[in-house]
């Protein structure tokens, strides 16, 4: 995987004794060394297996980690149905498990014994203990799990979404699945013949779509994001209303950095996210200026690493949970959610980031979700192998998307309104774009209209210097035209600047209720908002630097100020004090 410089001793070729074993081309199927297997055997239980034994069943929670000692295991989708097909075959030295193992998600495949042999069986708790003590082994498992999830996503495994490309709810479900890196396949009601057959099978009319179908046994009619999340096993909001130490609203780089630092220092930490962990950074195809990753890293991989790290220290992450109000109370802060629930904490970090602006151009809206996109992930890129595409924007996100898409599409147009790329794009991206043979940069260019019936067929662009219009034949459009802060829910609760970003520090203090900070016996802290013990970090903060590394730094720094705030408000030995001893680590990957 990108950014990993040390690779444990693995065998990248198939085991000749296992016919049709899937080769380890992408690092997703490493073979454990004898030493690693011996350490696992000290903790695990040996078990003989016979052909047909099911180790992991699609749709059930992942709770066990298996290592193949002898024999072979097949990984299949749709096991026991007419649609059953083989995904992988693994032989001795390989392990069976996927990304859902860490977060309690359900499995997207079935693992069934093909050839008789013996396996090692470890519980998740045993695995957590091992990877905590052996960072190299933990990194090997993490790399493999991330790679396996990416392969599942790319193959369209998992559940099916049946709906029209013109339906806003279809677009909503597809975006939620893609942003949360959930394997799924979209069946377009408008063009796919399979859609009609499935509707007849389940006796559902087109007016009841979109549908989510899984394993031909579970059918959800136009589910909410929360209902889909529960089906897959994403963690819900905490039950009850216990008072925690810290609530982090938003799970982009700033929010996850805050969670990692807070939980590792013993604060009872909850993270809530309205759409998907990773924020906008999670949609970045490749981040090459992120400290510590000289080969670059995708936003999805960076996100998964941060999520697993936060969970390792005991942070609880809930998706989706849309914050709707914030209220300061006598000795804590309350955040209410769109579903009517509420979480209280002694401190809050606002890390809701910003959201990409929609492009207001004739013809765009009907094509959104089908061939007009606001992120560039493997889902979208796979649709771009045979025709040119266009990217709108002049910042780093647009540059990263262009280079990523150029690996799939035969030609990529970059449409930039300004006279150059230097104003908003990093030099390393500009250099790569200028050298890439499949990228064409059109400066002084504005998109004026999009055309297409079922899918995008062409766009019209105008030269801002001459006013001349011309058509570009493209089959997909990717839009990265800046972002607006996600702060509408904070209006009237904390001070915002003229553009809606959250004010902090001296600027926030100047806008606070008269006498507020005198009553606190201190000044407003650097990242503190106009409400005591409510902080802001990352893109949502007024004056922040809109970069991943900066957001990570602010998220980490916010916890320093959280401690200072709580030190002043805690009652020694009373209900307001917080634990200084780190809780038991509760996830399994470093």
N, C-alpha and C positions, 0 to 999 in steps of 0.2 A: 504494500500500500504506500502511497506517496508520503514522504516525510519520515519513513522508518529506515534508519541506516543500518541497524543490526538485525540480521536474520538468523534465527536459530538453525541448527543443522537439520534440514529437511530433505526429503527425496522428491523432486518435482516430477518424476516420471511414474507411470503406473506400475503396480506390482504385477510382474509377469505371471505370478501364480493365481491372480484374480482376473479372469477374463472380463473384458469390457470395463475395467476400472476407469473411472473418470480421471483424466490427468490433471495435475495441479498447475494449471497454466497461470492463474491470476493470484496465487498465494492463498486461495480460499480453502484448499484441502491439504494442509501440510501433514507430513507423516511425523509422528512424535519419535524422538530418539529413544534408545533403550533406557537411558538414564531417566528421562522424563516419565516413561511408562512405569519404571520401577518405583518412582516416587508416588505416582498415582495408585499403584497397587498396594502401597502401604496403608492408604486410606480407603480404597474402594473394595467392593465385594465382587469376587469372580462368579460368573454365571454361565452355564452352558446354554446354548441357544440352538434352535432347530429352524429349518426353513418355514416361513410363514409366521414366525413370532413377530408381533408388532411391538417395537420399542417406543416409538413416538407416533401419536395419532393426530392427524390433521384436525384442527378445531379444539384440541384440548391443551390445557396449560403446559408449558415446558417446565418440568420440575426435576429432570434427571439428566445427568451427563454420562455419555457412554463412550468407552474406548474399545475398539475392536482389537482383540488379541489374536484371533484366528477366524477364518471364514470370511463372509462378505455380507454387507448390508446394502440394500437398495433404498433410495429415496425417491418416492413417487408422489404424484399429485392426483387427486381424485381416486384414491385407493378404493377398490371395490365397486366402482361405478363404471358405466359405459365409457366415460371420458378418461379413465385411468391412463396415465402415461409416465414413463420412466424419466426422472430428472438426473440422477447420479447413481454411481456404484462406488462403494468404498471398501477397501480391504484392510488387512492388519496394519496397525500403527496409526490409523486415522481415528478421529473422534467424531461423534454425532452430536450436533447442537447448533443453534442459530442464535441470532441477536435477541430474540424474544426470551431466551433463557434468563437473561439478566433482569429484565423488567417485568416478568410474569405474564408476558403476552402469550397468546395461544400459538400453536404451531401452524405453519402454512403448508405443511407437507406431512406425509407418513413415512416413517423409517421402518422397513420390514426386513427381516433376515432372509437373505437369498441362499447362502451356503452355510451349512452347519459349522459351528465353531464355539468360541468362548469370548465373552466380553467382560470389561470392567464396568461396574455400576457405581457412580458417585452421586450423592445428593448435592443440591445447589449449595447448601451450607458447607459441605466438605470442599467443594470447588472454590468457594469464596476464601476459605482458609488457606488453600494452597496458593492461589494467585496473589493473595496478600503477602505471603512470605516469599514468593518467587516472581519477581517482576518480569523476567524474561519469558517465563511460561505464560504469565498473564497477558503480556503483549502479543505473544503468538496466538492465544485464543481470541483476543480482541480483533486482531487483524483478520483472522479467518472468519469470524462472525460477521464483521462488516462486509467482507468480500462476498460471503454467502447471501447476505441480504441484498446487496447490489445486484447479484446475479438473478435472484428471485424477482426483484423489481423489473429488471430488464427483460425477463422472459414472460412477464404478464401472468405469473402464478398468483395464487391467492383467491380472493373473492372477485365477483363480477359486479360491475355497475352497468345497469341497462338504462339508458336515457337518451333523450334527444340532445344534440349539440347546441340546440337553441334554448335549452332549459337552464335557467339560472341555478336551480337546485342540482342539476347534473354537474354543472361547472363547480358548484360549492363542494360536492362530495369528492369530485376528482382532485380538486385542489387540496382538500384536507388529507386525502390518502397520499398524494404525491409529497406534500410538505412533511408528512410524518413518516415517509419512507415505508409505506405499507404496500406490499405486493397486491396488485389488482389488475384486472383487465376490463377495459371499457368496451361495451358493445353499443354502437350508435344505432339508436332507434330509426334514424333516417336512412341509413345505407346498409346496415348489416342484416343479412337474411337470417342469421342465427337469432336475432332479437325477436322476430315474430314467432319462431318456434318455441322459444323460452316463455314468452307471454302466454302462449296456448297451453304449455305444459303446466304452468302455475295458475291458469285461469285468471289472468290479470289483464285488464284493459290498458291501452296506451295512456289513458288519462290518469292512471294510478302510478305512473313512473315519475321519477327514477326509482328503480329497484336495486337493492343490494342482495345478491344471491351467493350463498356459500355452501358448498358441498351438496347442493341440491336438497338440503334439509332445512336451511335457514333462509327465510325471506323477510326482508325489511322493506316496507313501502315508504319511500321518501323519508328516510330516517334523518334525524338531526345529527350534527357532528358528534354530539355526546353519545347518542345511541350507537353510532358506528364505533366510536371509541370503546364503549363497553363490550361490544361484540368481540373486538380484537383483544381486549384485556388491558387497554391503557388505563392507568390508575385514576380513579375519580377523586373529587374533593374529599378531604378528611371528613368523617362523620362527627357529629357533635360540634361543640364550639369551645374547645379548650383553648386557653390562652397560650400561644407560642411566643418564642423570643423574636423571631424574624419572619416576615412574609415578603417574598420577592415577587413582584408582579411583572412578568415578562421573562422569557427564557432565551433571549439572544445571548451574544457573547458577554455583555455586561451582567445580565441576570444570572447566567450560569457561573461566571467568575465570582459573583457575590455569594452564590449558594455554596460553591466549593470552599471558599475561605471561611464563611460563617459556620458551616457544618463541621469543618475540620477543627474549628476552635471551640466546639462544644455548644454552639447555639442551636436550639430547636428550630429548624428551618423548613419552611414550606415554600415551594415555587409553584406559581400558577401561570398558565399560558392559554390564551384564547384560541390559538390556531395550531401551532406546531413549534416544538423546540428548535432553537437555532435562529429564529427571527429571519431577517433578510439575509444574514450571512449564511444561513443554512441552505439557501438556494444558489449560492455561488458555486460555479462549476469547478473553480480552482483559485485558491488564494496563495499567491507566491511571495507576498511580503509579510507573512505572519511569522513572528519570531519563533525560532526553534524548528522550523520546517523548511530547510533549504531547498528541497525538491518540490515544495508546494504541497497543499492539502486541499481537498474539497471541503466545502462548507458542511456537507452532510457528515463527513468523517470527523471533522473538528467538533461538530455538535455531539455526535455519539460519544466521542471520547470524554467530552465535558460532562455529559449527562451521567455516564457511568461513574465518573470520578465523584460527582456530587452525591450520587446515590451510595457510593462506597462509604462516605462519611456520615450517612444517615439523613441527608436531605430528602424530602418527599416532593415529587414533581407530579402535578396533576394537569392533564390535557383532555378536553378543552375546558377552560373555565374563564368566562368573559367577565372581567371586572366592570362594574356599573356605577359604583359610588365609593367615595372615601370619606371617612368621618373621624375626627379626633374626639376621643372621649377622655374621661378624667385621668386614667392611668394607662391607656392603651389606644391603639388605632384600629378601627374596624373597616374592612373592605367588604362591600356587598357585591353579589354577582347577579348576572342576568337571570339565573334560574331561581332567584330568591334566597339563596343560601348566603352565609356570612362567615368570614374568618376574622378573628381578632389576634393581634400580636402587639408586642411591646415596641416594635420598630418595623418600619416598612421601607423597602427599597423599590423605587419606581424604575423599571427598566423596559418599558413597553416599546421603545424604539420608534421607528417611523415606517410608514407603508408607502409602497410605490404608487405614484400618481397614475390614474387611468389616462389613456390618450383620448382626447375629445376630438375625434376626426370622423367625418361621415363614412359609414360602412364598417366601422370597427366593432361596435357593440355586438351585432349578431354573430360575429366570428370569434368572440372571446371564448377561450376554453377549447376551441377546436383547432384554430390555426393562428390565433392571436394570443400571445402569452406574456406574462409579466415575471417569469422566471425561466431559466434554462437548465433543466435537469435531464437525466437520461430518458425520462418519459417522452419529453418533447423532442429531444435530439434524434431519437429513433425514427421519428416521422419525417426526418429531413435528409434522408440519404440520396434522394433522386432528383431534387430540384433546389434552385437557389432560395435563400432566405434573406431577410433584412432585419437588422438590429437598429433601434432608435435610441440614441443617447450618446453622451460624450464623457461619462465618468468611468470609474474603475469597474463598476458592475457591468456596464456595457462592454468594456474591453475584455473582461473575463469571459463574458458570454460569447463574444465574437470568436475568440480563440478556441473555446470549447466546441462551438457549433461547426467551426471550420474543420474539425476532425470527422464530421459526419456529412455535411452538405457539400456539394460540388462548388458552390460559390456563396459568399456571405457579403452582403452590402452593409456597411456601417454608415448610418445617416446622422450627420452632426450639423446642428444649426450654426455653430460658431466657425471661426476662420481657421482653427487648429485644434489639435487634441491636447496640447500642452496645458491648457488652462485648468482642466479638471481631471486629467488622467495621469497616472504614474508613468515615469519614463520607461520602466521595464516592460510595461504593457505596450506602450507606443512602439518600442523597438521591435517587439515580436509581431505586432500587427503590420508594421511597415514591411517586414520581411516575408510575411506569409503569402504564398502564391494564390491562395483562394479567397483572400480578403480584398475588397475594394472599398476604400474610404471616400465618401462623398461629403465634402465640407460645404458650408453655406447652403445646406439642404434641409427642407422642411417637408414632412409627409402631409399631403393634403386630402387624400381620399383612399379608401380601400375598396376593392371589388371582389365579389365572389358570391356564389349562390350557396352551395353546401360547404365550401371551403374557400380560403383565400386563393385568388388567381393572379391578381396583380395589384400594385399600388401606384398612385400618382404622386410624384414629388416635384417640388418647385425649387429653383435656384433663387436664393434670396437676393443675389446681386443683379440678376437679369430679369427675374420674373418668369423665366421660361419653365414650362411644365413638360414632363416626360413620364412615360410609364416604365415600371420595372416589373418583370415577370418573376414573382416570388410565390412560394407556396406556404410560407409561414412568416410571421412577424413577431419580433421580440422587443418589448418596450421597457426601457430603463431611463425614465425621464425625471428623476428626482423623487423625493418622498416628502410626505407630510407627517408631523408627529401624531402619534396615537394618544391624544390627550383630551378628546371631547368629554370623556367621562369625568375628567378632573376639573372642569370649569366650575369656578366658585369654591373649590376645595383648597387648591394651592395656587400661588401666583404664577401666571404664564406670561411669556413675552408676546410681542405683537404678532408673531407667527404661530403661536400656540405651543412653543417649547417651554419646559419647566424651568423657572428661575431658581437659582441656588445661591448660597453664600450671602455676600453683602447685598446683592441685588434683591434677593428674596427677603432679607431682613427689612430692606427699605419699603417693601410692599406689605409687610406683615401688620397685623392688628396692633395699634399703639399699645406700648407697655408689655407686649407679649414676651420679648426676650429679657426685659428687666425682671419679669417674674420668674424667668428660668435661671437667673443669676449668671448668664453667659451670653455670648454672641452666637449668631447663627453659624454653624460649622460649614466648611467649604462646600460640601456636596449636599447640605441640608436644604430643604425647601422652606417655604413660609410657615410650615407646620413643624413643630418640634418632633424629632425622632422619625420624620419622614424624609427620605433621601432620594435623589435622582442620579442615575448613572447611564452613560452611553448616549446613543443618538437622541433620546428624548430630552436630554438636558440642554438648556440654552447655552450656546457657546461651545459645545463639545466638538471634538474633532471626529469627523465621521469616518473612522477607520476601525477595523476589528481589534487591532492591538490597543488602541486608545480605549475602546469600550471595555476590553478585558481589564485594563489597568484601573479604570474608574470603578468597575464592579468590585475589584479586590480592595481598592482604597476605601470604598464606601463602608466596608466592614470595620475598618479602623475607627471611623466616625460613629458607627453604630455602637461599638463598645464604649466610646466616650460618652455617648448619650445615655446608654443603659447604666453605666457606672454612676451617673448623677441621679438616676431615677430609681435605682434598685434599693430595696429595703433589706439590709443585711439580715439573713436568716428568715426573712418573711416571704410572702407569696410572690413578691416582685423580683426576687433575686433569680439569677440564671445560673445554670451549671457551668463550672469551669473545667470539669473533667470531660474529656471527649467520650461520647457515647459509643457503644459497640458498633463497629463498622457493619453496614447492613447490605452492601452489594458486593459484587464479586470480581470486578475488574479494576485494575489500577489505571 
